Amino acid sequence: MRFPVSLVRGLLVRRYKRFLADVILDSGDAITAHCANPGSMAGVAAPGSEVWLSKSPNPARKLAYTWELIRVGTNLVGINSMHPNAIVAEALTAGAISEITGYARLRREVKYGKNSRIDILLEDDERPPCYVEIKSVHLARRPPVAEFPDAKTVRGAKHLEELAQVVKAGGRAVMVYVVQRTDCDRFALASDIDPNYAKAYASAREHGVEAVVYACRVTPDEIVVDRALSFT
């Protein structure tokens, strides 16, 4: 996924009210940016950090800037949790996720389950449909181990339960964890942060839900699937 506009750099002053971030741009301008991430953002919101923002061409937007990246050590981390669906859709189209290939059609945001939408539905006349649920990962309390979730997620547990029902009904269901950082080579569930999610994950796996983890290459120009990570 290439950013549609050139990103601008600045220093993070603070992230607050979940969806707001104050930033001093390299130009010296002080702005408030939209933070498209509802999680705790532990370890990826330190004041004084280098950040990269996109600017919307829409003059009617209340907040012109959106926070996209932060530098943690020597590595850039993608914090925008709205991007992984597009990242995975591009990767699937390019055949870059080896575990999920060969489907003729790809649809996004398809209704299923109990008032839910699956991130990606893959269909083919020769096989059962494949339901792909995508989660954005940026937590790494003990690099090089990436972790999910960074906060309790009732919605995430619900998705796992619904994926298990997909498999029970004869379909295929795959969880894809997208690690938007370059300094990790393993993945683990943060069961201490949300034991209920870890329990739902274990149950879903027992019912046949698959899970894969892919790390991304992250630059101010693009975020793209780079390599598979192992579970710990």
Z-matrix of the N, CA and C atoms (Angstrom, degrees):
N
C 1 1.448
C 2 1.518 1 109.65
N 3 1.296 2 116.19 1 111.16
C 4 1.452 3 120.66 2 175.82
C 5 1.525 4 109.72 3 -86.27
N 6 1.320 5 115.53 4 140.47
C 7 1.458 6 118.64 5 175.29
C 8 1.529 7 108.64 6 -68.18
N 9 1.325 8 117.75 7 134.66
C 10 1.470 9 119.79 8 -176.43
C 11 1.523 10 113.91 9 -72.20
N 12 1.343 11 116.11 10 -16.49
C 13 1.458 12 120.66 11 177.82
C 14 1.528 13 108.42 12 -132.05
N 15 1.318 14 116.92 13 159.25
C 16 1.461 15 120.97 14 176.44
C 17 1.528 16 109.14 15 -69.20
N 18 1.331 17 116.37 16 132.91
C 19 1.454 18 120.18 17 179.39
C 20 1.521 19 110.44 18 -78.77
N 21 1.330 20 115.35 19 152.28
C 22 1.461 21 121.57 20 176.82
C 23 1.522 22 108.51 21 -113.16
N 24 1.331 23 115.38 22 147.31
C 25 1.466 24 120.87 23 -173.83
C 26 1.526 25 111.03 24 -100.76
N 27 1.321 26 114.71 25 153.32
C 28 1.455 27 120.09 26 175.88
C 29 1.511 28 110.81 27 -164.39
N 30 1.339 29 116.09 28 -171.96
C 31 1.460 30 122.35 29 176.71
C 32 1.523 31 108.92 30 -117.37
N 33 1.324 32 115.84 31 132.88
C 34 1.456 33 121.17 32 -179.65
C 35 1.529 34 110.38 33 -72.74
N 36 1.312 35 115.98 34 128.33
C 37 1.461 36 121.16 35 173.94
C 38 1.521 37 109.67 36 -89.83
N 39 1.321 38 115.84 37 -51.34
C 40 1.469 39 120.76 38 177.60
C 41 1.520 40 109.53 39 -168.13
N 42 1.328 41 115.17 40 154.24
C 43 1.457 42 122.89 41 170.00
C 44 1.523 43 106.36 42 -112.54
N 45 1.339 44 117.56 43 133.74
C 46 1.451 45 119.83 44 -173.94
C 47 1.531 46 109.85 45 -152.98
N 48 1.314 47 115.28 46 162.42
C 49 1.470 48 121.93 47 -178.36
C 50 1.530 49 111.56 48 50.04
N 51 1.318 50 115.96 49 31.41
C 52 1.463 51 125.04 50 176.94
C 53 1.518 52 113.54 51 65.85
N 54 1.316 53 118.27 52 -47.57
C 55 1.458 54 120.30 53 -169.77
C 56 1.534 55 114.19 54 -111.11
N 57 1.318 56 117.07 55 12.91
C 58 1.458 57 120.57 56 -179.38
C 59 1.525 58 111.06 57 -125.40
N 60 1.329 59 116.10 58 146.00
C 61 1.459 60 121.63 59 177.00
C 62 1.522 61 108.88 60 -144.18
N 63 1.330 62 116.29 61 128.99
C 64 1.463 63 121.48 62 174.08
C 65 1.518 64 108.57 63 -90.95
N 66 1.324 65 116.18 64 133.12
C 67 1.462 66 122.21 65 -174.83
C 68 1.526 67 109.46 66 -138.09
N 69 1.338 68 116.05 67 141.28
C 70 1.455 69 121.80 68 169.46
C 71 1.525 70 107.00 69 -100.83
N 72 1.317 71 117.49 70 113.48
C 73 1.456 72 121.41 71 179.84
C 74 1.518 73 110.88 72 -71.60
N 75 1.328 74 116.10 73 160.38
C 76 1.465 75 120.51 74 176.77
C 77 1.523 76 111.65 75 -57.67
N 78 1.322 77 116.51 76 -25.39
C 79 1.467 78 121.05 77 178.38
C 80 1.524 79 112.27 78 -72.32
N 81 1.336 80 116.25 79 -13.20
C 82 1.452 81 121.41 80 -176.51
C 83 1.520 82 113.59 81 98.66
N 84 1.332 83 116.86 82 -10.04
C 85 1.461 84 120.57 83 179.64
C 86 1.528 85 110.77 84 -71.21
N 87 1.318 86 116.73 85 137.85
C 88 1.458 87 122.49 86 174.54
C 89 1.519 88 108.26 87 -98.10
N 90 1.338 89 116.35 88 122.47
C 91 1.463 90 120.00 89 -176.89
C 92 1.529 91 110.03 90 -132.76
N 93 1.323 92 115.16 91 162.42
C 94 1.461 93 121.91 92 171.01
C 95 1.522 94 107.77 93 -110.30
N 96 1.317 95 116.31 94 126.07
C 97 1.463 96 122.03 95 -177.14
C 98 1.521 97 110.76 96 -110.55
N 99 1.326 98 115.14 97 155.67
C 100 1.460 99 121.29 98 173.18
C 101 1.520 100 109.02 99 -77.52
N 102 1.320 101 116.27 100 133.86
C 103 1.468 102 122.40 101 177.01
C 104 1.526 103 107.78 102 -109.27
N 105 1.326 104 116.48 103 103.81
C 106 1.462 105 121.61 104 -176.14
C 107 1.522 106 110.37 105 -86.00
N 108 1.336 107 114.84 106 63.78
C 109 1.457 108 120.25 107 -178.71
C 110 1.527 109 108.42 108 -156.88
N 111 1.338 110 118.31 109 112.57
C 112 1.459 111 120.58 110 -177.41
C 113 1.525 112 114.31 111 -86.22
N 114 1.329 113 118.13 112 -3.27
C 115 1.459 114 121.17 113 -175.76
C 116 1.513 115 113.55 114 -79.12
N 117 1.322 116 115.94 115 -173.51
C 118 1.462 117 120.51 116 -179.71
C 119 1.525 118 112.01 117 -74.75
N 120 1.344 119 116.78 118 -24.78
C 121 1.468 120 122.95 119 -178.14
C 122 1.528 121 111.70 120 56.54
N 123 1.317 122 116.78 121 35.50
C 124 1.458 123 121.21 122 178.34
C 125 1.526 124 110.28 123 -59.71
N 126 1.328 125 116.02 124 127.08
C 127 1.462 126 121.24 125 177.64
C 128 1.503 127 115.26 126 83.65
N 129 1.338 128 118.03 127 -4.77
C 130 1.463 129 119.90 128 -178.23
C 131 1.527 130 111.07 129 -130.86
N 132 1.332 131 115.82 130 32.38
C 133 1.465 132 119.43 131 178.79
C 134 1.525 133 110.80 132 -147.82
N 135 1.329 134 116.68 133 33.78
C 136 1.460 135 119.99 134 -177.56
C 137 1.529 136 110.94 135 -73.46
N 138 1.333 137 118.43 136 126.33
C 139 1.465 138 120.33 137 176.14
C 140 1.527 139 111.38 138 -56.06
N 141 1.322 140 115.43 139 141.37
C 142 1.454 141 121.15 140 -178.76
C 143 1.511 142 114.02 141 91.58
N 144 1.334 143 117.38 142 -5.68
C 145 1.463 144 120.93 143 -178.99
C 146 1.532 145 111.28 144 -75.36
N 147 1.323 146 114.97 145 150.81
C 148 1.458 147 120.63 146 172.23
C 149 1.521 148 109.04 147 -70.60
N 150 1.321 149 116.24 148 130.48
C 151 1.469 150 121.17 149 178.28
C 152 1.526 151 109.27 150 -131.16
N 153 1.329 152 114.40 151 159.96
C 154 1.462 153 121.34 152 179.12
C 155 1.513 154 108.14 153 -127.23
N 156 1.324 155 116.51 154 136.09
C 157 1.447 156 122.66 155 -174.18
C 158 1.528 157 110.87 156 -126.27
N 159 1.330 158 115.72 157 149.29
C 160 1.467 159 120.73 158 169.63
C 161 1.520 160 108.02 159 -100.97
N 162 1.321 161 115.73 160 150.94
C 163 1.467 162 120.70 161 178.12
C 164 1.516 163 109.28 162 -117.71
N 165 1.318 164 115.39 163 126.40
C 166 1.456 165 120.89 164 -179.05
C 167 1.527 166 110.29 165 -74.14
N 168 1.341 167 117.36 166 140.30
C 169 1.465 168 120.28 167 174.83
C 170 1.528 169 112.80 168 -78.47
N 171 1.345 170 116.32 169 -5.19
C 172 1.461 171 120.80 170 -177.74
C 173 1.534 172 109.95 171 -80.61
N 174 1.328 173 118.99 172 110.80
C 175 1.465 174 120.68 173 -177.47
C 176 1.521 175 113.40 174 -69.30
N 177 1.341 176 117.27 175 -13.38
C 178 1.461 177 120.91 176 -177.84
C 179 1.529 178 112.94 177 -85.87
N 180 1.323 179 116.54 178 -10.11
C 181 1.464 180 118.84 179 -179.64
C 182 1.518 181 111.22 180 -66.98
N 183 1.321 182 116.15 181 136.29
C 184 1.461 183 120.35 182 179.61
C 185 1.515 184 111.05 183 -65.20
N 186 1.337 185 116.80 184 -43.36
C 187 1.464 186 122.44 185 176.54
C 188 1.523 187 107.83 186 -113.75
N 189 1.306 188 116.66 187 111.50
C 190 1.467 189 120.63 188 -174.63
C 191 1.515 190 112.42 189 -70.76
N 192 1.340 191 116.57 190 -29.62
C 193 1.462 192 120.81 191 -173.75
C 194 1.528 193 111.99 192 -102.55
N 195 1.327 194 115.11 193 145.96
C 196 1.469 195 122.53 194 172.98
C 197 1.516 196 108.89 195 -123.52
N 198 1.321 197 116.20 196 131.30
C 199 1.465 198 122.18 197 178.82
C 200 1.530 199 108.57 198 -74.67
N 201 1.340 200 116.38 199 125.15
C 202 1.461 201 121.50 200 -176.46
C 203 1.525 202 113.80 201 -112.33
N 204 1.339 203 117.65 202 -47.00
C 205 1.467 204 122.32 203 -172.12
C 206 1.518 205 110.93 204 -133.46
N 207 1.331 206 115.74 205 156.36
C 208 1.455 207 122.44 206 170.84
C 209 1.521 208 107.97 207 -138.26
N 210 1.320 209 116.23 208 146.61
C 211 1.460 210 119.77 209 176.24
C 212 1.523 211 108.98 210 -93.61
N 213 1.339 212 114.85 211 125.20
C 214 1.455 213 122.26 212 176.47
C 215 1.522 214 106.70 213 -118.32
N 216 1.325 215 117.45 214 109.56
C 217 1.463 216 120.55 215 -171.51
C 218 1.520 217 108.75 216 66.69
N 219 1.329 218 115.09 217 -122.24
C 220 1.465 219 119.39 218 178.70
C 221 1.524 220 112.19 219 -102.31
N 222 1.332 221 116.98 220 5.82
C 223 1.460 222 120.90 221 -173.09
C 224 1.524 223 112.26 222 -113.75
N 225 1.323 224 115.51 223 144.66
C 226 1.450 225 121.13 224 172.90
C 227 1.522 226 109.86 225 -89.03
N 228 1.326 227 115.52 226 140.61
C 229 1.464 228 122.56 227 -179.78
C 230 1.520 229 108.32 228 -124.93
N 231 1.326 230 116.89 229 131.18
C 232 1.454 231 121.44 230 175.28
C 233 1.512 232 110.48 231 -82.66
N 234 1.331 233 117.63 232 125.03
C 235 1.470 234 120.40 233 -177.01
C 236 1.520 235 112.98 234 -109.33
N 237 1.318 236 117.88 235 -5.79
C 238 1.463 237 120.88 236 -178.08
C 239 1.533 238 109.24 237 -80.33
N 240 1.322 239 116.40 238 108.19
C 241 1.470 240 120.34 239 -175.59
C 242 1.519 241 112.75 240 -77.79
N 243 1.331 242 117.97 241 1.20
C 244 1.457 243 121.22 242 177.19
C 245 1.533 244 112.20 243 -86.73
N 246 1.322 245 117.89 244 -13.12
C 247 1.462 246 120.44 245 -173.20
C 248 1.536 247 115.96 246 -84.61
N 249 1.344 248 120.47 247 -32.21
C 250 1.465 249 118.96 248 -172.95
C 251 1.520 250 116.11 249 -54.62
N 252 1.335 251 118.83 250 -31.90
C 253 1.470 252 118.81 251 178.29
C 254 1.524 253 111.18 252 -61.01
N 255 1.331 254 116.47 253 -43.85
C 256 1.461 255 119.93 254 178.06
C 257 1.522 256 111.31 255 -69.13
N 258 1.322 257 116.39 256 -37.29
C 259 1.465 258 121.05 257 178.73
C 260 1.531 259 110.04 258 -60.54
N 261 1.335 260 116.42 259 -46.41
C 262 1.465 261 120.59 260 -178.65
C 263 1.522 262 110.93 261 -70.48
N 264 1.315 263 117.97 262 -39.54
C 265 1.471 264 120.23 263 179.07
C 266 1.527 265 110.16 264 -59.32
N 267 1.323 266 117.79 265 -43.79
C 268 1.457 267 121.33 266 178.07
C 269 1.525 268 110.70 267 -64.41
N 270 1.345 269 116.22 268 -41.77
C 271 1.461 270 120.13 269 -179.32
C 272 1.530 271 111.34 270 -64.79
N 273 1.321 272 117.02 271 -40.36
C 274 1.462 273 120.25 272 178.56
C 275 1.528 274 111.07 273 -65.08
N 276 1.306 275 115.99 274 -41.94
C 277 1.465 276 120.14 275 178.74
C 278 1.522 277 111.12 276 -62.66
N 279 1.332 278 115.84 277 -34.86
C 280 1.467 279 120.82 278 -179.37
C 281 1.526 280 112.66 279 -85.89
N 282 1.335 281 118.16 280 -3.55
C 283 1.462 282 121.38 281 -178.28
C 284 1.508 283 113.46 282 72.26
N 285 1.342 284 116.72 283 26.23
C 286 1.459 285 120.87 284 -175.09
C 287 1.527 286 114.03 285 -86.64
N 288 1.340 287 117.15 286 -8.40
C 289 1.467 288 120.90 287 175.66
C 290 1.522 289 106.69 288 -111.23
N 291 1.319 290 115.81 289 98.05
C 292 1.466 291 121.47 290 -167.58
C 293 1.528 292 112.95 291 -62.88
N 294 1.325 293 116.84 292 -27.23
C 295 1.469 294 119.45 293 -177.87
C 296 1.522 295 112.82 294 -73.50
N 297 1.333 296 117.28 295 -15.69
C 298 1.465 297 119.98 296 -175.18
C 299 1.528 298 108.08 297 -132.41
N 300 1.306 299 116.55 298 86.08
C 301 1.465 300 120.39 299 -178.28
C 302 1.531 301 110.60 300 -136.06
N 303 1.325 302 114.72 301 165.56
C 304 1.453 303 120.67 302 170.72
C 305 1.507 304 116.79 303 88.00
N 306 1.336 305 117.86 304 9.02
C 307 1.463 306 119.99 305 178.92
C 308 1.524 307 110.07 306 -89.61
N 309 1.320 308 115.61 307 143.35
C 310 1.470 309 120.43 308 -174.52
C 311 1.518 310 113.06 309 -79.81
N 312 1.337 311 116.76 310 -29.95
C 313 1.461 312 119.47 311 -172.99
C 314 1.519 313 111.11 312 -134.28
N 315 1.316 314 115.47 313 146.68
C 316 1.466 315 122.68 314 178.56
C 317 1.515 316 108.69 315 -130.68
N 318 1.327 317 115.53 316 125.41
C 319 1.463 318 120.79 317 175.19
C 320 1.526 319 109.06 318 -126.22
N 321 1.333 320 116.07 319 147.85
C 322 1.463 321 120.90 320 -177.67
C 323 1.524 322 110.59 321 -114.69
N 324 1.344 323 114.04 322 149.17
C 325 1.465 324 121.48 323 175.51
C 326 1.530 325 112.12 324 55.37
N 327 1.332 326 115.35 325 56.52
C 328 1.463 327 121.64 326 -179.44
C 329 1.535 328 109.30 327 -98.10
N 330 1.325 329 117.19 328 132.46
C 331 1.462 330 121.09 329 -179.23
C 332 1.531 331 110.88 330 -65.41
N 333 1.333 332 115.28 331 139.63
C 334 1.465 333 121.07 332 174.81
C 335 1.519 334 107.68 333 -163.17
N 336 1.335 335 116.28 334 173.75
C 337 1.463 336 120.36 335 175.64
C 338 1.516 337 112.73 336 59.16
N 339 1.340 338 115.68 337 -146.23
C 340 1.456 339 122.71 338 -178.50
C 341 1.525 340 109.70 339 -100.80
N 342 1.312 341 115.19 340 92.68
C 343 1.469 342 121.02 341 179.13
C 344 1.523 343 112.85 342 57.52
N 345 1.327 344 116.90 343 37.88
C 346 1.455 345 122.23 344 179.22
C 347 1.525 346 110.25 345 -117.95
N 348 1.312 347 114.73 346 165.54
C 349 1.460 348 122.25 347 172.51
C 350 1.517 349 108.36 348 -128.31
N 351 1.317 350 116.47 349 129.87
C 352 1.457 351 119.83 350 176.26
C 353 1.529 352 108.05 351 -79.76
N 354 1.319 353 116.55 352 140.88
C 355 1.469 354 119.78 353 -176.76
C 356 1.522 355 111.32 354 -62.15
N 357 1.341 356 116.13 355 -47.47
C 358 1.468 357 120.76 356 178.85
C 359 1.525 358 108.93 357 -140.07
N 360 1.311 359 115.91 358 132.93
C 361 1.457 360 121.81 359 173.20
C 362 1.521 361 108.19 360 -114.68
N 363 1.332 362 115.45 361 120.99
C 364 1.458 363 121.96 362 178.04
C 365 1.525 364 108.73 363 -102.21
N 366 1.318 365 116.31 364 134.09
C 367 1.459 366 120.48 365 -176.49
C 368 1.519 367 110.95 366 -133.24
N 369 1.314 368 114.52 367 150.15
C 370 1.453 369 121.27 368 178.62
C 371 1.531 370 107.49 369 -158.09
N 372 1.303 371 116.77 370 142.71
C 373 1.464 372 120.50 371 -178.00
C 374 1.520 373 112.46 372 -67.91
N 375 1.321 374 117.55 373 -18.14
C 376 1.466 375 121.45 374 -173.97
C 377 1.528 376 114.08 375 -99.90
N 378 1.342 377 117.99 376 0.97
C 379 1.470 378 119.66 377 -176.81
C 380 1.522 379 110.72 378 -154.81
N 381 1.329 380 117.05 379 165.11
C 382 1.471 381 119.58 380 178.42
C 383 1.528 382 110.61 381 -65.64
N 384 1.330 383 117.29 382 156.73
C 385 1.463 384 120.11 383 178.20
C 386 1.526 385 111.17 384 -65.72
N 387 1.327 386 115.20 385 152.73
C 388 1.462 387 121.43 386 -179.88
C 389 1.526 388 108.49 387 -118.00
N 390 1.321 389 116.51 388 119.15
C 391 1.459 390 123.20 389 179.96
C 392 1.526 391 108.78 390 -96.05
N 393 1.333 392 116.47 391 121.54
C 394 1.463 393 121.98 392 -174.77
C 395 1.528 394 109.61 393 -115.04
N 396 1.313 395 115.83 394 114.93
C 397 1.461 396 122.22 395 175.88
C 398 1.532 397 108.37 396 -102.67
N 399 1.331 398 116.87 397 134.88
C 400 1.468 399 121.67 398 -171.63
C 401 1.521 400 109.99 399 -120.25
N 402 1.325 401 116.12 400 134.78
C 403 1.461 402 121.46 401 176.84
C 404 1.527 403 109.90 402 -125.41
N 405 1.327 404 115.23 403 137.18
C 406 1.460 405 121.80 404 178.10
C 407 1.522 406 109.88 405 -86.75
N 408 1.325 407 116.18 406 130.90
C 409 1.467 408 121.78 407 -176.96
C 410 1.532 409 109.49 408 -121.27
N 411 1.317 410 116.41 409 125.78
C 412 1.465 411 119.58 410 173.71
C 413 1.526 412 112.59 411 -138.41
N 414 1.339 413 117.53 412 -4.43
C 415 1.458 414 121.22 413 179.64
C 416 1.523 415 110.86 414 -77.22
N 417 1.335 416 116.30 415 133.34
C 418 1.469 417 121.84 416 174.85
C 419 1.526 418 107.62 417 -150.20
N 420 1.329 419 115.98 418 82.84
C 421 1.459 420 120.02 419 -179.42
C 422 1.518 421 111.73 420 -72.04
N 423 1.335 422 115.42 421 -26.27
C 424 1.473 423 120.47 422 -179.20
C 425 1.528 424 109.04 423 -133.49
N 426 1.338 425 116.45 424 70.32
C 427 1.474 426 118.70 425 179.69
C 428 1.529 427 109.81 426 -52.96
N 429 1.326 428 119.08 427 139.37
C 430 1.467 429 126.69 428 15.01
C 431 1.526 430 115.38 429 -95.49
N 432 1.339 431 118.10 430 31.98
C 433 1.465 432 120.41 431 179.70
C 434 1.536 433 109.67 432 -99.57
N 435 1.314 434 116.70 433 118.63
C 436 1.458 435 121.71 434 173.71
C 437 1.527 436 108.34 435 -85.60
N 438 1.348 437 116.30 436 149.92
C 439 1.458 438 119.83 437 -176.39
C 440 1.526 439 111.58 438 -136.80
N 441 1.311 440 114.62 439 152.67
C 442 1.462 441 122.72 440 173.40
C 443 1.517 442 108.36 441 -145.72
N 444 1.346 443 118.39 442 141.63
C 445 1.465 444 128.37 443 -2.89
C 446 1.518 445 111.54 444 -89.19
N 447 1.340 446 116.25 445 172.73
C 448 1.466 447 119.87 446 176.36
C 449 1.523 448 111.14 447 -99.61
N 450 1.340 449 116.33 448 0.91
C 451 1.463 450 122.83 449 175.83
C 452 1.521 451 107.60 450 -158.23
N 453 1.314 452 117.56 451 162.70
C 454 1.461 453 120.29 452 178.79
C 455 1.521 454 110.15 453 -61.77
N 456 1.334 455 115.85 454 138.13
C 457 1.453 456 120.53 455 -176.68
C 458 1.526 457 110.67 456 -138.07
N 459 1.307 458 115.53 457 93.23
C 460 1.462 459 121.38 458 175.83
C 461 1.527 460 109.69 459 -62.78
N 462 1.319 461 115.31 460 -38.92
C 463 1.468 462 120.53 461 -179.94
C 464 1.530 463 110.75 462 -62.95
N 465 1.331 464 116.75 463 -39.47
C 466 1.456 465 120.14 464 179.04
C 467 1.514 466 112.45 465 -63.88
N 468 1.344 467 116.81 466 -40.82
C 469 1.457 468 120.60 467 177.43
C 470 1.524 469 110.66 468 -64.60
N 471 1.325 470 116.54 469 -39.05
C 472 1.473 471 121.13 470 178.38
C 473 1.526 472 110.20 471 -61.45
N 474 1.331 473 117.11 472 -41.35
C 475 1.462 474 119.97 473 178.75
C 476 1.518 475 111.37 474 -61.07
N 477 1.324 476 117.33 475 -41.46
C 478 1.460 477 120.55 476 179.10
C 479 1.521 478 111.33 477 -62.67
N 480 1.320 479 116.46 478 -41.45
C 481 1.463 480 120.21 479 178.78
C 482 1.528 481 111.15 480 -63.84
N 483 1.323 482 116.79 481 -38.81
C 484 1.459 483 119.87 482 179.83
C 485 1.520 484 111.69 483 -71.74
N 486 1.334 485 117.12 484 -33.31
C 487 1.462 486 119.34 485 175.63
C 488 1.524 487 110.66 486 -64.82
N 489 1.317 488 116.46 487 -37.73
C 490 1.467 489 119.57 488 177.24
C 491 1.528 490 110.61 489 -61.20
N 492 1.326 491 117.42 490 -36.66
C 493 1.461 492 121.06 491 177.82
C 494 1.528 493 111.27 492 -67.63
N 495 1.344 494 116.20 493 -33.38
C 496 1.465 495 120.05 494 176.02
C 497 1.523 496 110.46 495 -60.03
N 498 1.328 497 116.02 496 -46.17
C 499 1.466 498 120.19 497 -179.68
C 500 1.521 499 110.37 498 -65.39
N 501 1.316 500 116.22 499 -41.02
C 502 1.467 501 120.32 500 179.26
C 503 1.522 502 111.19 501 -59.79
N 504 1.343 503 116.59 502 -32.60
C 505 1.463 504 121.53 503 -179.34
C 506 1.522 505 112.71 504 -84.47
N 507 1.339 506 117.76 505 0.44
C 508 1.457 507 120.84 506 176.03
C 509 1.516 508 115.60 507 104.42
N 510 1.318 509 117.29 508 2.12
C 511 1.459 510 120.52 509 177.90
C 512 1.518 511 111.93 510 -91.53
N 513 1.309 512 115.18 511 -177.78
C 514 1.457 513 122.17 512 175.37
C 515 1.519 514 108.29 513 -113.11
N 516 1.327 515 117.06 514 141.43
C 517 1.463 516 121.13 515 -179.17
C 518 1.520 517 109.22 516 -135.33
N 519 1.331 518 116.12 517 132.88
C 520 1.466 519 121.14 518 -177.15
C 521 1.525 520 109.95 519 -134.17
N 522 1.331 521 116.29 520 127.40
C 523 1.460 522 122.19 521 170.37
C 524 1.529 523 107.56 522 -88.98
N 525 1.327 524 116.88 523 129.78
C 526 1.459 525 121.57 524 175.88
C 527 1.527 526 107.98 525 -118.59
N 528 1.321 527 115.88 526 116.14
C 529 1.463 528 121.64 527 176.68
C 530 1.532 529 107.90 528 -97.26
N 531 1.320 530 115.96 529 120.69
C 532 1.468 531 121.82 530 -176.16
C 533 1.524 532 108.83 531 -104.19
N 534 1.320 533 116.68 532 110.17
C 535 1.465 534 122.39 533 -178.59
C 536 1.525 535 108.28 534 -89.05
N 537 1.337 536 115.73 535 106.93
C 538 1.461 537 120.19 536 -176.75
C 539 1.529 538 111.18 537 -87.79
N 540 1.319 539 115.27 538 51.84
C 541 1.461 540 120.16 539 176.69
C 542 1.524 541 108.72 540 -155.08
N 543 1.338 542 115.26 541 159.45
C 544 1.463 543 120.75 542 -171.67
C 545 1.522 544 113.61 543 -106.55
N 546 1.328 545 118.56 544 -0.54
C 547 1.456 546 120.79 545 -172.68
C 548 1.522 547 113.06 546 -105.24
N 549 1.337 548 117.78 547 20.22
C 550 1.461 549 120.92 548 -178.18
C 551 1.525 550 110.81 549 -123.61
N 552 1.327 551 115.89 550 143.53
C 553 1.467 552 120.19 551 176.11
C 554 1.522 553 112.30 552 -127.46
N 555 1.336 554 117.06 553 3.79
C 556 1.462 555 121.97 554 176.99
C 557 1.519 556 109.47 555 -142.17
N 558 1.340 557 114.64 556 164.93
C 559 1.463 558 120.47 557 -177.97
C 560 1.519 559 109.12 558 -137.55
N 561 1.340 560 115.55 559 143.16
C 562 1.464 561 120.89 560 176.76
C 563 1.523 562 109.07 561 -145.41
N 564 1.316 563 116.46 562 152.78
C 565 1.457 564 120.26 563 172.21
C 566 1.522 565 109.28 564 -77.87
N 567 1.315 566 116.57 565 138.20
C 568 1.467 567 121.97 566 177.02
C 569 1.528 568 107.86 567 -85.77
N 570 1.323 569 116.19 568 72.63
C 571 1.467 570 121.00 569 -173.68
C 572 1.525 571 111.95 570 -67.38
N 573 1.332 572 117.37 571 -22.57
C 574 1.463 573 119.36 572 177.20
C 575 1.518 574 111.26 573 -73.42
N 576 1.321 575 117.62 574 -28.24
C 577 1.462 576 121.63 575 178.38
C 578 1.521 577 110.45 576 -77.87
N 579 1.325 578 117.05 577 -43.39
C 580 1.463 579 120.60 578 -179.82
C 581 1.522 580 110.17 579 -141.75
N 582 1.330 581 117.01 580 85.00
C 583 1.476 582 119.81 581 179.46
C 584 1.519 583 113.31 582 -61.79
N 585 1.325 584 117.89 583 -29.20
C 586 1.469 585 120.28 584 179.60
C 587 1.530 586 110.83 585 -67.74
N 588 1.337 587 116.84 586 -37.28
C 589 1.460 588 119.30 587 176.85
C 590 1.527 589 110.05 588 -65.81
N 591 1.332 590 117.03 589 -42.87
C 592 1.462 591 120.83 590 179.11
C 593 1.526 592 110.54 591 -61.30
N 594 1.323 593 116.83 592 -38.52
C 595 1.465 594 120.75 593 178.41
C 596 1.527 595 110.32 594 -66.69
N 597 1.327 596 116.65 595 -42.89
C 598 1.466 597 120.55 596 179.15
C 599 1.524 598 110.69 597 -64.80
N 600 1.340 599 116.67 598 -36.78
C 601 1.458 600 120.95 599 178.11
C 602 1.531 601 110.54 600 -63.62
N 603 1.329 602 116.51 601 -46.91
C 604 1.468 603 120.58 602 -179.39
C 605 1.527 604 110.46 603 -60.99
N 606 1.321 605 116.99 604 -41.35
C 607 1.464 606 120.91 605 179.51
C 608 1.530 607 110.73 606 -65.86
N 609 1.326 608 116.26 607 -42.58
C 610 1.465 609 119.86 608 179.77
C 611 1.521 610 111.36 609 -62.33
N 612 1.319 611 116.37 610 -41.99
C 613 1.465 612 120.32 611 179.24
C 614 1.526 613 110.44 612 -63.03
N 615 1.325 614 117.60 613 -40.21
C 616 1.466 615 121.43 614 178.09
C 617 1.527 616 111.17 615 -62.16
N 618 1.317 617 116.81 616 -28.97
C 619 1.465 618 121.25 617 -179.37
C 620 1.527 619 112.61 618 -89.55
N 621 1.341 620 117.03 619 3.09
C 622 1.458 621 119.83 620 174.11
C 623 1.516 622 116.34 621 103.40
N 624 1.328 623 117.47 622 4.67
C 625 1.466 624 119.51 623 175.32
C 626 1.531 625 108.83 624 -71.06
N 627 1.311 626 116.88 625 130.17
C 628 1.465 627 122.08 626 179.50
C 629 1.522 628 110.13 627 -88.98
N 630 1.347 629 115.71 628 162.33
C 631 1.460 630 120.44 629 178.83
C 632 1.518 631 109.62 630 -147.20
N 633 1.326 632 115.88 631 134.35
C 634 1.462 633 121.41 632 175.59
C 635 1.520 634 108.21 633 -134.30
N 636 1.324 635 115.75 634 154.24
C 637 1.459 636 121.71 635 179.28
C 638 1.519 637 108.65 636 -128.80
N 639 1.325 638 115.74 637 131.01
C 640 1.457 639 120.35 638 177.10
C 641 1.529 640 109.93 639 -130.59
N 642 1.327 641 115.08 640 132.85
C 643 1.460 642 120.83 641 173.51
C 644 1.519 643 109.60 642 -89.92
N 645 1.312 644 115.28 643 157.73
C 646 1.464 645 121.21 644 -176.59
C 647 1.524 646 111.86 645 -112.35
N 648 1.312 647 114.47 646 156.92
C 649 1.458 648 121.71 647 164.71
C 650 1.519 649 105.94 648 -89.81
N 651 1.337 650 116.27 649 124.20
C 652 1.458 651 121.28 650 -173.76
C 653 1.527 652 109.55 651 -119.42
N 654 1.328 653 116.12 652 120.88
C 655 1.465 654 121.77 653 176.65
C 656 1.527 655 107.60 654 -139.16
N 657 1.328 656 118.49 655 168.48
C 658 1.465 657 119.95 656 175.86
C 659 1.527 658 113.40 657 -66.21
N 660 1.329 659 117.37 658 -7.51
C 661 1.465 660 121.19 659 178.47
C 662 1.515 661 113.19 660 -98.49
N 663 1.347 662 117.52 661 -32.80
C 664 1.459 663 119.32 662 -173.04
C 665 1.524 664 111.48 663 -161.83
N 666 1.322 665 114.51 664 161.26
C 667 1.468 666 123.02 665 169.38
C 668 1.519 667 105.99 666 -128.98
N 669 1.336 668 116.90 667 117.11
C 670 1.463 669 120.47 668 -177.15
C 671 1.525 670 110.01 669 -136.30
N 672 1.331 671 115.49 670 149.16
C 673 1.464 672 121.15 671 175.97
C 674 1.522 673 109.66 672 -58.78
N 675 1.323 674 115.30 673 132.42
C 676 1.467 675 120.46 674 -173.75
C 677 1.519 676 113.26 675 -118.32
N 678 1.351 677 117.68 676 -49.47
C 679 1.466 678 119.55 677 -174.58
C 680 1.526 679 110.52 678 -158.45
N 681 1.327 680 115.04 679 155.10
C 682 1.460 681 120.82 680 177.30
C 683 1.523 682 109.98 681 -79.72
N 684 1.335 683 116.70 682 146.03
C 685 1.457 684 122.05 683 175.99
C 686 1.533 685 108.78 684 -114.28
N 687 1.318 686 115.41 685 154.50
C 688 1.449 687 120.94 686 178.62
C 689 1.529 688 110.55 687 -92.29
N 690 1.335 689 116.01 688 152.84
C 691 1.459 690 121.62 689 173.43
C 692 1.528 691 109.76 690 -81.67
N 693 1.319 692 117.06 691 145.65
C 694 1.465 693 120.28 692 173.81
C 695 1.515 694 109.89 693 -109.35
